[in-house]
Amino acid sequence: MRYRITFVAGLAIGYVLGAKAGRARYEQLARTARKVADSPLVQEVAGLVGAQAGNAGRAVYDKAVEKMPITSVRDFLARPTEDEEIELIEWETHTSNGAGPGAGGDRNT
């Protein structure tokens, strides 16, 4: 449906721009286009399309937030680099196996 509307709009715009019937025909087409654009049915459809676009945008935003749970620039900048993250994982692995600092019963909590 969206492609049909785009196609028809393209045809109408092309016809208006390419019309060689003179100013009177242009004014007639412009009046008709304004009447169509001001039509309550067209306004309702435009509102529905706008709402759907807003909902789609919100859905995309929500999915992006799920994939990248960064709430602020500060959070993003505070994230460890790849090397720091690897070191942290290695450190956690060693400490959970009892091989890290404080493994001899002197655990710091």
Buried (B, 14 or more C-beta within 10 A) or exposed (E): EEEEEEEEEEEBEEEEEEEEEEEEEEEEBEEEBEEEEEEEEEEEEEEEEEEEEEEEEEEEEEEEEEEEEBEEEEEEEEEEEEEEEEEEEEEEEEBEEEEBEEEEEEEEE
